[in-house]
């Protein structure tokens, strides 16, 4: 298998699996709860009790890194899953059938692309942060509850998904347009295959490779966006930890206690590098020419 020959991709996969296990098992694995404070032991140096020391409120840095992995990975994976579920079918339908729906989709893409994506995400995040807590009755109450339980992660995922699905739809549409007049599609039509079967059984598998590769690039983008929003104070709400929040909290004491910034920054950078390595490995493995 070509993916297995890509050593950095294999190493990245192993690292990501470890991060996922730590994120899922944080309540069991972490030595302390993320908001447990020891005000008599603030800015403690690393020792046997606190392997990476404590922060300004005496909270264990390692424990907060573990819980922070839950937030960062959840934001990246869930937002990517949503944009794939929405964007791929939309792009397939628009590219295969064309017509008014395709025209409207492209005009929406043109409008969104005219706005800087970061600005749009910020505006949506501010809107959801203000809107969701105000929901008292109706079908969206569950979103408010979910946002409260996740410390604001739900609002971030919604903002990222509303912006990101258009990119996936555009790629899926372009791939579909390139394939819809190919011989195997015409053969399926001549054999009496329905439009639904052609889209699901013939087009979707043939556009899967670029979509999968795109997904591996979207996850780190969303993780960076979550960290950036949290760093600016617009992401998850304290005391819920996030690598972005931990970096923001450590900036004030970076001269005296640089480890408070280095620890979450290294975790974030290693995760992003691993995702990029996995993306490169998948690109090589799924390359039909076999030249990579």
VENPE-V855265 format. One record per helix or strand. SS is the DSSP state (H for helix, E for strand). FROM is the first residue (numbers start at 1). LEN is the number of residues. If there is no record, write none. Layout:
ss: (SS & SS)
from: (FROM & FROM)
len: (LEN & LEN)
This chain:
ss: (H & H & H & E & E & H & H & H & H & H & H & H & H & H)
from: (2 & 7 & 26 & 54 & 60 & 61 & 99 & 117 & 141 & 153 & 183 & 195 & 243 & 259)
len: (4 & 18 & 4 & 1 & 1 & 37 & 15 & 16 & 9 & 27 & 8 & 37 & 9 & 28)
